[in-house]
Amino acid sequence: MGDSMLGAMAVLKKNFDKYAGTDAEKGSMSKAELSEMLHQEIPGMIGDKKQLDQFFTALDEDKDGTVSFNEYIVLVGSLMMMLKEMFDQ
């Protein structure tokens, strides 16, 4: 799929599935799974447990204790806006 938008979307879905699939609930990420994803994919982004808790709470819009794919996409969009300058280079 190369550099196409469709290829980028496939990578995002594959990444979500990789981390969301480590426990019994394949369609969502627990706090532990989100933490693992952030530490592996974006080292240094999340510091201590308090920061992770705040970040998780902000992402979990429906307050069900997990991050769904839709909530994950909000995370990705937010990160893209935060890191826009890096992508513009």
Secondary structure, DSSP 8 states (H G I E B T S, - for coil): -TTSHHHHHHHHHHHHHHHHTTSS-TTEE-HHHHHHHHHHHSTTS--SHHHHHHHHHHH-TT-SSSEEHHHHHHHHHHHHHHTHHHHH-
